Amino acid sequence: MCVQGLGFVGAAMAVAVAQARTPEGIAAYQVVGVDLPTPDGHARVDALNEGVFPFPTSDKKMVTALTEAHELENLRATTDSSVFQSADVAIVDIPLDIDFLDDDPQLEMSSLEKAIRTIGRQIPKGSLIIVETTVPPGTCKKFVLPVLEEELRKRNLDNNVVHLAVSFERVMPGAHYLDSIINFWRVYAGHTESAADACQAFLQSIVDVQRFPLTRLSSITAVETAKVMENTYRAANIAFVDEWTKYAEAVGLDLYEIIDAIRVRPTHSNIRTPGLGVGGYCLTKDPAFTPAVAKQVFGLNELEFPFSKLALKVNSNMPRHSVNRLVNLLEGSCIGKSILVLGLSYRQDIGDTRYSPVEVLVRDLESLGAQVTVYDPYLDYWPEMDRPLPIKIPDADGADAVVIATPHHEFKILNFPKWLSNTRTVVLDTANVVSADERMICRNSGIRIESIGRGDGL
C-alpha cells in the first residue's frame, strides 16, 4: 500500500499501517510513502528510509513502531510515483489550501488534482483509493471522482474498476500521535457499496475496532461534511471563550476556575479554555471550506455561515489580546524591551510551526519595537521567519518580559520561581503553565506574573 504525502499526517499514517499485523503476527502490509521531489520531500523520504521519524515527536510508541518497521523492512519511502502501479491501497494525505481574499476565501484544487491524476494514471484495477485529506464537502464527488474517471478512461478502463472511499484523519501530533490513528474512532464511506466495504476491511486491519468502532455514513459527501463540521465546531468553541477571557480579566475573575466548574456538567465537558490563539493546519482554515464550496461548487449564493466566519475572524485576532496585555504590563511600551517567548509550536509537545499564533504575537511585538527571542525545546529553526532558534532555554535575567506561549511538558516541569529568581522580569502566562503556588512565590519575590484568562494578581 502507498501513502501519498509524507507530512505530519502521511508520515504517521505510513508508520501506523506498517505496524499492522495479521492474526499470525506477520506484517500485514508492505508500505511505501511517496512524496514530491522537493527539498522537503527528499528530507522526509531520507529520514523514513533511515528509520527516523521526519518530524519532532514526543511519542515513544511512534518511534518504536518506526524502528520495528525499519528493521522488518516493510516501510520505505520514495519520490518515484511509479510505485502506485503496484498499489492495492493508496491513501491520499496531501495538504489542501485555501486562499483568503478578504471575506471571500478561494479554494485551491491544483495540488489535489495533480495528486489524483498521478494515482489515476497508474493504479491497478481492483485497488482502493482512500482520501484522508480534509476537503470541502462535495470535493470527492464533484472534483476527485471526475478527475479519476478521466484518467481511467484514458487507460480504456471502466469507471468502477478502482474503488474510491473517504475516511478523514483525526491525527493529533504529540504524546499520543500513533494512538490517534490506531486507537481512535474513524468515519468512512465509499462512492459505491463495494468501495465502502473495501475501506472498512482496510480500516479494521489497522484500527482497534473492538474499542473504537468504525462509523459508516451514507455518502462520501457526508463524511467530508463531518470532518469540516467537527473542526468548525471546535474553532467556534475556542472563539466563544475569547470574549469571556477578556471579561474575566476586566472584572478580576479566574476563568479557568469557572470553566472547571462548568465542565462538571457532562453536556458542557468539552468547553475550551483561554489561550494565546488557534494554530495548526486545520482549525485555521477548515471553517472556511463550507462557505467557499457552497458558492463556488454548489452555486448556493444565498447561504450564509455567520458563526463559521466569525470564529475564523475572532481566532485570528486572539494573539493580539496577549500583545495588548503584555504592553500594559510593560507600562504602555515595548520599545527597546527584550522579550523571551517560551514555545513556538501551535500545540504542546510537538515541533509544528504551521499557522502558529506565536508568529502573530512575535510580529506584532517586533512591530512595536521589541527585541524578541523565541525558544522551543522541539525546534532549532523557524521556517516561516527564516530564523535560527536557541538550542537551550535562555536565562531569564536578560529579558524584560517572558511570554509562556505553548504548554510544553518541559515548561510545565520548569521551576519558574527558581528560574526567575533575582530578576524583575514581567511574565505573561498564556498557556496556564505556572501553578497558583508558583505564581504566589514569584509575586512574593517581586516578580510580576499574570495569566491570560485571569484578572491581575490571580
N, C-alpha and C positions, 0 to 999 in steps of 0.2 A: 504494500500500500504506500501511497505517496502523500505527503503533506506539502501543499503549495503555499509558500510563505513561511519564513522562519523568524518571525518577530516574537514578541512576548507570548502570543497565543500559539503560533505554529510550532515553535521550538518545544514548548511544554507539551503540546499535543503529540509530537513525534516521540517524545520520551514516554508519555503515557501509553501509547499504542505499543511501543517496543517492549514495555514491561508486562503486557498481557500474556497470559499463559493458558494453554489448553488444560482440560481436566487431568491430563497425564503429566502436567508440569513442564511441557515443552513450549517454547516461544511461539505464540500464535501468529506472528506476522514478521515478515522482513520489511522494514520501514526505510523509506528514502525521503529525506527532507529536501525540498527544492526551493532555491532562492534565485534572485536575479544576479547577473554577473556584474554587480556594482561593488564598490569597496566594502559597504556594509554587508552585502550578501556574501561576498567571499570570506569576510571575517567570521560570520556566523557559521558558514559551511566548514571552514577550517577548525573552528572551535569544537563543533559537534564531532567531527572526524577524529579529533584528538581526545574525545571523551570529556570535554569541558563544556559546561552549560554557557551559552553565549551572553548571558546577562547576569548581573549580580543577583544572588538569591540567598536567602537565609533558610531555605527549605532543605534540610538534610536528606529528606526522603527523595526529593528530586535528584539531588546529586548522586545518591546511592543507586537509584534506578538507571541513571545515565551511565554510571560506571559499569553496572552489570550489563547493560546493552552493548557498551563498547567492548567489553571482554567477550561477550557472546557473539559479537559481530552481526547483530540483527538490526542495527541502526547505522545508517550512513547518510551523508548529505552531499549535494551536488548543485551546480548551476546549469547542468545539462538537462534541458526539459525533455529530451527524448526518452527519459525513464518512464514517462507517462504511457509509453507504448506497451508496457507490461503491467500496468497498474490494475489490480482488481478493485481497489478503492482509492479514490482521490479526494482529499479533504482540502477545501479552499479556505485559507486563512490569511488573506491579503488585506491590507488596510483599504477602507473606502472613505474618502474625504468629502467634505462639503465646504464650499466657499461661501463666506458670509459677505454679502453686499448690502450693507446697512441692515434693514429688516427683511431682506428678500434673499434667503440662502439658496445657493445653486448647487444641485447635485453634480458630482464629477464621476462619470462612469467609465472613463477611458481605461483606467488601470484594471477595473473588473472585466471589461470587455476583452482586453488583451489576455487576461488570465484564463477566461473561459475559452477563448479561441485556441489558446495554447493546448489546453486539455482536449478540446473537441477535435482537434486535428489529429490526435494521436491515440486517445484512449480506446482500448479494445471493446468489442461487443460484449454485453453481459456485465459490464463493470458498473460501479456505483460512484456517483459524484455527490459529496455532501458539502453544502455551503454552510460553513460555520461563521463566516464573516457577518457582522451585524450590518444589515442592509435595510433601506427604507421599505416599508410594506408594499408589496406588489413587484419588487425588483426581479425576483426569480421568474415569476410568471410573465411579466411584461418585457423583461430585458434579457435575463440569463437564458431562459428556455429558447427564445427565438434565435439568439446567437449560437447556442449549442446545436440546435436543429439545422441551422445554416451550414455549420461546419460538417455535420454528419451527412448532409445532402451532397456536399462536395466530394465526399468519400463514397457516394452511392449507397449510403446506409439508411435504414428506416429510422424514423424519429425515436422510436421506443426501444432501440437496441441498447441504449445506455440509460441507466436509472438516475434520476435527479431527486435529491432529497435536501431538506433544510433542517439543521439542528444547531441552533446557536450556542456559542460557548458562554460559559459563566466563569471564565478563568479569573482567579484572584491571585496575582503575584504576592509573595510574602511567605510567611511561615507555613502556610498550608497550600502552597502553589499546586503541587501534584494532586493533592486530595480534592481540590476544586474541580478536577476533571474526573477522577476515577471514583471519588466518594461524594458525589453531588448529583442533584436532580437534573435530568435532561428532558427537553421538549423536542419533539420532532414531527415531521410529516413528509410525505412523498408526493411527487407530481402525479404518480399513479399508486394504486394499492401495492403493486409488486415492488415499487421503489420504497414505499414506506416499510414494507416487510423486510427488505434488504437492509435498510437503515437500522431497523430495530435489531436485527440479528447482529449487526456490527457493534452497535452501542452496548448490547448485552455482553459482548465479549471483552469490553474494556471498563465498564462501569459496574459497581456493586449494586445491581438492581434489586437484590433482596432487601437492602436497607434504603436504597434510593430508587424507587420505581420510576420507570420511564412514563412520560405522558405523550400520547399520540393525539395530535389535533387533526381537524378535518381537512386542512389545506396548508400548502406551503406559505401562503399569504398570512394565514392565521398565526403561524409560527413566527414569521418576521415581525408581525404586529406585537406579539407577546414580548419579544426582546426589547423593542423600541419603547413599548408602553412601560415595562418594568423599570427601565433606565430613566425614563422621563418622570415616573413617579418618585424615584429616589432623588432626582435633581430638584423636583418641586418640594419634596420634604426638606431638603437642605436649605433651599431658598426661604421656605416658611420660617425656619429657625433664625434666619438672619435678622429679621425685624424684631424678634423677641430678644436676640442678643443685644441689640442696641438699646432696647427698652430696659433690660435688666441692668446694663451698665449705667444708664442715665439715672435710674432711681435707686441704685445701690443694692441690687439683688444678686444672688448666685444662681445663674440659670442652670448649671449642672445639678445642683441640689433639687431644683424644681423639676427638671426633666427626669431625674431618678425617681421622684415621687410619682410622676405621671406614668412612667414605664411599668410600674407595678400592675397597672390595668392591662390585661392581655391585648385588648384591642388597640392599645397605643404603645406597645412594647418596642416598636421599631422607629420611634421618633428620633431624629438625628440630634447631634449636639453642636455647639458653637465651634468655629474653627476659622482658619485663615481663608479658606475658599475651596472651590472644586477644581480638581485637576484630572489628569489621565486622558486616555483616548476616547472614552465612552460618554461620560456624563457631560462633557463639554460640548458635544456635538449631536448626540443621539436625539435630544428633544427637538432638534430642527428637522429631522428626517421626515416625519409625517406631514408637517405643514408644507414642506417642499414638494414631496411626492404627490400630495393631494392636488396641488395646482399643476405641476409640471408633467405628471404622468396620467393622473385620472381626470384632469380638467375641472376639478371641483373648486372653482374660484370663490364660491360663496362660503366655503367652510373656513372657520377661524379657530385658532388654537391659542387663546389668550394665556392660559396657565403655562403651557409649554414655552411660549415665547418669553413670558415674564420670568420664568425660572432661569432661563439662559441669561437674561439681562441682569437679574439680581446676582446670580452666582459669579458672573464675570466681573462684577464690581466689588465683590466681597473683600478681596485683598486690600482695597483702598481704605476700608474701615480700619484695618490694622495699622496702615500707614498713618492715618489721622490720629489714632490713639497714641501711637509712638511719638508723633510730633508734639502732641500735648504733654507727654511725659518728659520730653526734652525742652520744655518751656517755650514751645512755639517755633523752633527752628532746627533743621538738620544740617545747616550749612557748616561744613568742616568737621562734622561729627563722624567718628569711627564706629561703624555698626557691624556686629558679628551676627550672622544668621545661621542658626543651627538647623540643618535639614534643607534639602533641595527637592528630594523626591516628592511626588504628589501623594504618596501613600507610605505608611510605615514599613520598615524592614525590607525595602526594595531599592533598586537603583534605577528608577524610571523618571526622567525629567519631562516627559511629554505633557505639554499644556499645564505644567505645574504652576499653581498660583504664586509660588515663590518668585517666579520670573516677573510677574506684575509687581510684586512687592519690591523687588530689588530695583527694577527700572524706575519705579516711582520715587524710591528713596534717593537714588543717584540723581534723578532729575531735580531733586530738592537740595542737592549739594552735599549729600552724604558720601562717605567712602565706605563701601560695603565689602565685607569678606564673607564668603559662604563656605561652610564646612558640612560635608555629608559623609558618614562612615562608609557608604556604599559607592561613592563616586570620587574620582580624581580628575574628572574633566566634565565641563558643562557644554554640551554641543550647541545648544541654542544660543549661547552667549560667546561661544568660542573662547572659553576661559578655563585655565587650569585651576584646580581646587587644592587646598592644603590636604596632606595625607594624614595629619593628626590634628586633633582639636586645638585651636589656638588658645593661648592664655586669655582669661577674661580681663585681666588688668589693663590690656591695651585697647579696650573698647569703651566707648561712651555708652553704648547700649547693646543689649543682646536680645535677639528675637528668636524664640523657640518656634520653629515653623512646622516641623514634622515629628510625630511621636515615635521616633525610632527607639528600639529597645535600649540601645546604647545611651540614649539621653534619659530614659526612664530610670536607669540604674546609676546615673551620674550623681554624685554627691554635690548638689548645687551649692549648699551653704559653704562647703569646703572649697569648691572650685571658684566661687565668687568672693571668698574671704579677702580682706584687705583691699577691696575695690569699692568704688561708689558708682558702679555700673547700674544703669537703669535696665530692667528686664521686663520684656513683654512675652508672656507665655500664650501663644495662640493655639496650643495643642493639648492643654490640660495635662502637662507632663509633671510639673512641680507640685508636690503634695501640699496640703494645708499646713502640716507641721514644718515643712521646709520653707514655705513662704513666711511663716511666723519667725523662724530663726533668722532668715535673711533680713526681714524688716527690723528685728531687734538689733541687728548689727549695722543698721543704717543703709541697707540696700533697698532701693525702691523696686518692688516686683509686683506686677499686675497681670491680670489674665483677661483674654477675650471671653466675654460671656459673664464676667463678674464685675461688680462695682469696685471702685477704688478701695483698697485696703482689705478686700475679702480674699 
